[in-house]
Amino acid sequence: MNAFIQGLPKVELHLHIEGSLEPELLFELAKRNDIDIPYQSPQALRKAYEFEDLQSFLDIYYQGANALRTEQDFYDLTWAYLEKSKADNVIHTEIFFDPQTHTDRGIPFDTVINGIHRAMQDGHKQLGISSQIIACFLRHLPEQNAIETLQSILKHKDKIIGVGLDSSEQGHPPAKFKRVFQQAKEAGLLTVAHAGEEGPAQNIVDAVEMLSVSRVDHGVRCVEDELLLEALIDSKMPLTVCPLSNIKLRVFDEMEQHNIAELLRKGVAVTINSDDPAYFGGYMTDNFLAVSNAHPMSKQELAQFTINAINGSFISDALKADYRAQVENYLANH
């Protein structure tokens, strides 16, 4: 089954590009930009990746992002992720980035988006990976900050497909960002939001009803609300689940307790994603393997994760049909 998973075409819908910053590249960028890092080596930094909860991860995540300064830095970061995606047979990816993480420390919005976008263009030409980019608002900051950030996003609508909502879920419900999401929708942007990871199932309901999201990022606590679960199944609302992340951040104690297989079998449109792979111990193939090893699944079930991701992606219907055919052909030949 491991060989089947390795070769399976994959689509990633929940990836924070800043969270793909491997310690080795971080040290390289820090040296390039003359930035001090409070660790002696990449190995020592990697040992610090033991997190108690989401906030303990975010503290070190933002520290790592500080090494990103120039357009070339953001290009190199994105290119490194795309090369790993190619090795994992990822055919399409929809990348999150956090503008406020960078603009709040004086890095121009244009510097960030241009570096990421240029790498995505090269990834399509050289690696054959299609991609989209989604700008996320940091929910621990005031909504007014998000509204101001939206103005920068709208200047790059040729590059950015939608907006999202990430960072600390606790104490920052979807209702806090209702106005800015409405403004984004009126401007023609698609919307997604993190909900139901550390926060309650009600956050998922509110993300759908208040923010009009096209898909829910995480969403694993939907099982706490039977009516919500039924609505997710009926609407085929995609959940971008991140298995290794959920274990690393103690959402579940071990993969055997994870509910992703149960949700798939109930008919929820769950997908597998890597979230912040440099910090959580694995990219796409690693996440598929972790789920498969803990929950023995058929090849058809494993392929369904990719089909769900294709259906939930923000690409054209024609490209969706092409990618579904690739998965079905792979399944037929294996």
N, C-alpha and C positions, 0 to 999 in steps of 0.2 A: 504493500500500500504506500510505503514511503516514496517509491519511484513514481507511482501514479500521481501522488501529491506534488512532487517536484516538477513534473512535466505539465500538470494541469494549468491551463490558462487562467490567470487571476486578474481581478479588478479591485483596486483599493479606493475606498471612499472616505477614509478617516485616517489622515496622516498629517501631523504637524511638522512642517519642514524643519523648524527649529529643533524639534525633538529627534531629528535624524542626525544631529551633530555628534559624530563619534569622537571619543576623547583624543584620538590621534590627530584628527583634523582640527579639533579645538586648539590643541597645543600648537599646531602649525599656523593657524590664524592668529593666535595670541603672539607668537613670535613675529609674524609678519607685521602686526599692528602695534607691537611694543606694549602689550598688556600683561600685567602680572596675574598669575593663576595661583591660588593658594594650595596647590598640590605639586608634588615633586615630579610626577610622571603620569602618562596616560593610565598606567596600571593602578596607581594610587587613586586617581580620580574615579576609575571604574569601580573601585571598592566602596566608594562613597554612595553608589547607586543602590542603597538599601533604604527603602522609604517606609515610613509609618502610615502615611496617608497621602492624599492628593497634595496638600499644602507643603509637606516636606519635599515632595518631588518638585513642585513649582519653584521652591526657593533655589534649588540647584539648577533648574532649567533656565531661569532668568539670569543666573550668574553665567551660565555657558553662553547664552545669547549675546552677552556683552562683548564677546570676541568678534562678532560680526559687525564690520564697519563699512566696507566698500562694496560697490556693485560686484566686483570680482569675488568677494567673499560669499555673497549670496548665490552667485553662479556656481562656485565650487561646491557649496553645500548642497544645492539642488542636483547638480550633476552626480555627486557621489551617491545620493539617494536613488537617482534614476539608474545608475549602473547596478546597484544592488537589486533594484526592481527587475531589470533585464535578466539577471541571474536567477530570479525567482519566477520567471515567465509571467510577469505582470504585463498585460497588454494595454491597460488604461489605468490612470490614477487621477484622483481629484485631491489636490494639495491644499491644505490650510496654511495660512501664515497669519501672524499677529502684528499688524502694523504698529499698534500702540507700544508694543514692547520695544520697538526701534525708534519711533518718532519721539517717544518720551525721553530718550537719551540722546536726542539730537541728530539721529540718522534720518535724512530726508526720505519721505515716502517713495519718491521716484527711484532712489538708489536701491531700495529693497525690491520693489516690483520689477524693475528692469533687469536686475540680476537673475531673479527667479524665472522670469518669463523667457529670457534669452536661453537659459539652460533647458527649459521645457521645449522650446523650438528646436534646439539641437538634439534633444532626446527623441523627438518625433522623426527628425531627418536621419539621424545616425543609429538610433536604437529601435525605431519602429514603435515607440510607446506614445500613444495619444494621452493628452492630459488637459485638465482644467485647473483653475486656481480660485480659491474661496478666501476672502478676507474675513477674519474673525474679530469680533469685539471682545475685549476683556471684561468679564462681567463683574469683577471686583472694583472696577472704576465706575464713576458716575455715567449715566446715560448721555449727559451732555457731551462728554468726551467722545462717545461713540458717534453722536450726531456730527461732531466736527470731523471725525475720521471719515465718515461717510462722504463728505465733500471731496476728500482726496480720492476715495475709491471711485467716485463717479467720473473723475477725470481719466480713469483708466478702465472704463467699461469695455474697451476693446480687448482687454486682457483678463478681466475679472468676471466670473460667471455668477457669483453670488456672495452672500454674507453669512457668517456663522456666529456662534456665541460659545466661548470657552472660558477656561480658568475656573476659579473656585465656585462650585455650584451651591454650596451651603450658604444660606443667607442672601443669595442673589437670584431670586426667582425670575422666570421669564417675564412676568408683568413689568419688571423694572425697565425692560427694553422694548416695550410694545410700540412706542412712537417711532423709534429709529427703524425698527423692522418694517413698519408700515411705510415709512418714507423710502426704504430700500425697495420694497415691492412696487411702489408707485413708479419708481425709476426704472423698473424692468429687471431688477436683480432677483435671483432665486434665493431661498432662505433655508438654512439648516440650524440646528442648535443642539448643544450638549444638554441632556436631560436624563434623569433616572439612572445616574451612576452612583454618586454619593447622595444625591437629593432624592426625594420621594417620588412615587409614581405620579403624583399630582403635577409635578414639573413637566412630565411628558404630555399630559392632558393640556396643560397651559401652553406648552410650546406649539402644539398642534393648533389649538383654538385661538390663542392670542398672537402668535408669531407667524401663523400660516406656513409652517415649515413643510418642505417637500420630503424631508426625511429627518429622523431622530438619531443623533449621535449618542452611542451607548444604548440607553433605554432598557437595560437588563432588569430594572425594578418594576417593569410593567406587570410582572406576575403578581404583584401585590394588589392589583385592581382587576377583577375578573371582567368587568364591563369594558375597561380600557383594552384588555387583552383581546377580547372579541372584536372591538372596533379596529385594532391594528391588523387583525387577520382579515377582516372584511375589506378594509381599505387598501390592503397590501402596502401599508406604510413601511418603508425600509428602516431597519435598525442597523446602524453601523457599529457592530460589536467589536471590542478589542480584547480578546481573551487573555493574552499574556499581561497586558496592562492591568486588567481586572484582578489578576492574581498579585502582581507586583504592588498594587495600591490597596490590597486587602479588601476589595469588594467581595471576593470569594477567597477562602483560605487555601483551596487547592483546586486544580482543574477538574477533578472528578465531581466537585460541587457546582461547577458552572452550569448555567441553565441553557446554554446556546443550542445544544442538541435537542433538548426538550422543546424549545421554542420553534426550531426548524420543523420538528415533527408535528407540531400543532398547526403549522401553516403560516407562522409569522415570517415575514420577509427579512430574516436575519442575514447579515453578511459578516465576513471575517476581515479584520483590518489590523494594522500594527500600531497605530496611535503615535507613540514616541519611541520608535524601535531602538535607538541608541541607548535609551535609559531603561527600557523594559525587557530587554533580552531577546529581541527577535524581530525579523522582518516578516513578510507574508508567508513564506513557506514554513518558517518556524512556528507561526501561529496556527496554520493548518495542521501541522504535525502534532502540536501540543493538544489540540482539540481531538484529533483522530486517535491519539494514544490513550487519552482519558475516556473517550466515548467512541467505542468501535462503531464505524459508520460504513455504509455502502458507498461505492464509487459514485452512484447516482446522487446520494445525499451530499457528498463532498462537492460534486459539480454544481449542485443546487445553490451553494453559497455564491459561486461565481455568477450563475444565472440571475440570482437575486440582485447582485451588485450591478450587473449589466442593466437590468430593468430599472434599477434605482438611480442610475447615473444620469448625468446632465448632457449626454451626447445625443446626436440625432437618431431618429428611429432607424434610418438606414444603417448607421454604424452599429447600433444595438443588434440589429438582425445579423449583420456580418459577424459580430463577436459571439452571439449565441450559436451561430453555425460552427464557429471554431471550437467551441466547447462541446457541442453535440458530436462533431466529427472526432474529437479527441476521445470522448467517452465511447463512441462506437468502435474505435480502434484499440481500446484498452480494456 
